[in-house]
Amino acid sequence: MTKIGLVMRKIQFTENQGPRVFAERLKALSAELGVEIVFISPERHVSGYDWLPGYEHEKGDLVNYDIVLDQIHQHGIEHVLYTVSGFTFLNMFLPKSVLFPHSFPDPALTGYEMMKPFYTIVNKAVVQTPFLKRQMAAQFGITDVNVIPIGFSEQLAERHYNPDLVVDNRILWIGRDEENRRPDLVLEYARRNPDKEVYMVFGGERYRESMQKYDIPSNIKLQFALSQDEIFQLMNSAKVYWSCSKFDTFAMPLTEALAMGKIVVKPEHPCYDHISSAHSFAGNEQNWFELVNMAASSPRRHSQDNRDYAFATFSSRIMKEGYRNFYSEWLKG
């Protein structure tokens, strides 16, 4: 088997959120394609929090190059996928390095100015959406870019799909306690709509601590570090899935919500243009509460259109075919 290094931050490997789900899914499908994915992450100067001084984003990555390179060389790896731009300098040591960004230097994201210089030396990337491919070319002149979605699990989407179990007043939000995810909006919505049952799901146990700073309305249900199985089970029971983030590179829960036939309310930012089906509605801070309530009051309890669109566009089968084509070109010779 050909070995490929997947370089991510330690916190990305440990939390039940998008990067870890992506890593495990990529490892499994790559094995079916004859490729072994080796997980590689820094161990020194690593914090469980994003913004402690000395640990924030790319600064923390730069001081770990020796450890990362040692791990890569121990495995005899020549091909590397790295998910954070701070490891762009791997290109100096491993010409066959490819960026798969879990973030992007967009003004909506805290610390975006720190990311920008690293993107000037990216020469090849895999991204999750056509929007990101366009941004790579327009902002940084990066044109060697493959678009491959992070597929959802068809097995989970089939196992847990049961429209009869939808709770008509249940709203679901999945995210982080970070400013750009806007958890404050979800809390305010719940305060103004006490008749709604609002689930807020966080990928890491660390958010159990950080959420204590808020006044939590009684109709908010907090969940932490759920498994994918638990996510899909809960997703099935909600009538509306709502995302109010400022920016996303892919928004995996939105694709899962489509796959589970949810009525979706999303941001109108063009980075969400791939979430586009009959019952996905784009809005903003001025009208989100009204949109969520309109979706919740709809006589439609689920959307087969959304489900069909997700299976045709984002499933693990689509992801596998994308990597089959990518590997055939990248690994040859």
Secondary structure, DSSP 8 states (H G I E B T S, - for coil): -EEEEEE--HHHHHSSSHHHHHHHHHHHHHHHTTEEEEEE---TT--SSS-STTTSHHHHHHTTHHHHHHHHHHTT--EEEESSGGGTTHHHH-TEEEE--SS---TTSTTHHHHHHHHTT---EEESSHHHHHHHHHHH----EEE----B-HHHHHHT--GGG-EEEEEEEEE-SSGGG-HHHHHHHHHH-TTSEEEEEESSTHHHHHGGGS---TTEEEEES--HHHHHHHHHHEEEEE---S--SS-HHHHHHHHTT-EEEEE-SGGGTT--STTEEEE-TTTHHHHHHHHHH-S----HHHHHHHHHHTBHHHHHHHHHHHHHHHS--
